[in-house]
Amino acid sequence: MQGKAHSLVQLHLAVILFGLAGLFGKLLSLSPLLIVLGRAFFAAVTLAILLPCLGHSLRLQSRRACLIFMVLGALLALHWTTFFQAIQVSTVAVGLVTYASFPAFVTFMEPYFFREKFRLFDAFTAALVALGIILVIPDFRFSHHITQGAFWGTLSGLTFAVLSILNRKYVKTTPPFVMAFYQNGFATVVLLPFLAMPGLRLGLRDLLLMGVLGLFCTALAHGLFIKALERIRTQLASVTACLEPVYGVLFALVLLHEVPAQRTVLGGAVILVAAVLASIRSKTDG
């Protein structure tokens, strides 16, 4: 029982760190592309140091595996870039609650990718997500900053759903931490050209913040999450992960003094309900 309680602490700490990551979109005065480059680079370096110590080989089995991880790395870069773009053009709350739509996207898309039977429940959760996003948007003109944030946040959720589905397919042959290393590594490679952006200036504060983001909110968070799964059921972990926007919004409220709008809270609640339902259903069916 004590071991399970310890794993629960690890699980919630991981989700808290994931939620904290969204604040860096406001704390860093850099473009989303450069924030993601820093995050992926520091995460990849951390994993490259730790994995051999944990007995994991970083050697890939084939050129095909290398190509697969290149694609996954590019997709990870796109996911994180759209996530921070959503936060920068709107608020932390809008970016997090619209990104939280990803479990419903996964539930809706899995029957197509894995030739599984489509259920009406999938359509129901997708409809809930759509309703939640509509509630978040105060004005359907794309010139409105909240509308832009909801668009980028939803796109972030969609790209993460695709990434999760592909990870489900390839995790059978590659350890999760090794996958994380290569995805972060190739995301770094994909984004490296943006270091040549004109007028780019990286100060010590920027590097320190990106180091914290990559080390604690990425590498450590994933490590704690996966470690917790040794004693915690995947269903409970999936539902707990839905608390990420809750933690993130609370951090933004306390540290950045961002008060979410009523529409954002209401739409976020609907999206979270859909995410929890999708997570529970996918695990009970699995």
Secondary structure, 3 states (H helix, E strand, C coil): CHHHHHHHHHHHHHHHHHHHHCCHHHHCCCCHHHHHHHHHHHHHHHHHHHHHHCCCCCCCCCHHHHHHHHHHHHHHHHHHHHHHHHHHHCCHHHHHHHHCCHHHHHHHHHHHHCCCCCCHHHHHHHHHHHHHHHHHCCCCCCCCHHHHHHHHHHHHHHHHHHHHHHHHHHCCCCCHHHHHHHHHHHHHHHHHHHHHCCCCCCCHHHHHHHHHHHHHHHHHHHHHHHHHCCCCCHHHHHHHHCCHHHHHHHHHHHHCCCCCCHHHHHHHHHHHHHHHHHHHHHHHHC
